[in-house]
Amino acid sequence: MTWILTAIALIAFAANSLLCRLALADKWIDPLAFTALRLISGMLVLIPVSRFFRESVPSNPWKNARFSGFALFIYALTFSLGYVSIGAGIGTLILVGAVQITMLGWALIRKEQIHAAKWIGSLVSMAGLIYLVSPGLAAPDPAGAALMLAAGAAWGIYSIRGRGATAPILMTTRNFICAVPPILLIVLFRFQTLELSAKGAAIAICSGALMSGLGYVVWYRALRHLSTSSASILQLLVPILAALGGILFLNEAFSLRLTIASALILGGVAMGFFRRQ
């Protein structure tokens, strides 16, 4: 069951990248409006869902939700802003690299036992990612690179805090509730400059309600049975899923390079879960 939940969550994460890329590239919506609609729609879907699936309330839930909600807000905002000024290939590499460093770094701080195969698998997968984006690899825009680094670090922190969730639906709902006020405050000050179309709004709502809101609930449930290092390695699959989704749904070109990079990344993930008998 854990692997099914993990697969659903990773597909949702990849779909988020595709939806964001589609909406912002065609300028159907600006990044601030996209982030606001994404977080608000996620919150509105999660509130009734959390009431339907009644979970035991953890001790002092709002204290934890405020910090996790702020991490979610930072991730969602910097993710949207980053794709405006940085290419998709190098942006994905920076994002995933930041997630890897954050989660594996935390695993080291907590003295979590990490098998040598996981370190090797992580390096192999990262090599596959570098190979995948290397044709367009160039010095990125400093602001865009900094935004993607912040997004990756924030997502890593958000995932780390979700590992011990005893009530994942309730916790995710409260995280979204706490993430909404900061983005609304920013939108209030920038309201006159926002760009929004019906298509852009629909894509942002789909991203928030389905891929983010419900997707994060599934991810939290999966994290209860995954170690920090395992979760960080598994997230290396997201760029490959996004690339394949681009071929299937956005008419992006298929290449031998993608095939080789996919083999490296998938092989690294498999190696990361190898255990000696």
Secondary structure, DSSP 8 states (H G I E B T S, - for coil): -HHHHHHHHHHHHHHHHHHHHHHHHTTSB-HHHHHHHHHHHHHHHHHHHHHHS-----SSHHHHHHHHHHHHHHHHHHHHHHHHHS-HHHHHHHHHHHHHHHHHHHHHHTT----HHHHHHHHHHHHHHHHHHGGG-----HHHHHHHHHHHHHHHHHHHHHTT-SSHHHHHHHHHHHHHHHHHHHHHHTGGG--B-HHHHHHHHHIIIIIIIIHHHHHHHHHTTS-HHHHHHHTTHHHHHHHHHHHHHS-----HHHHHHHHHHHHHHHHHT----
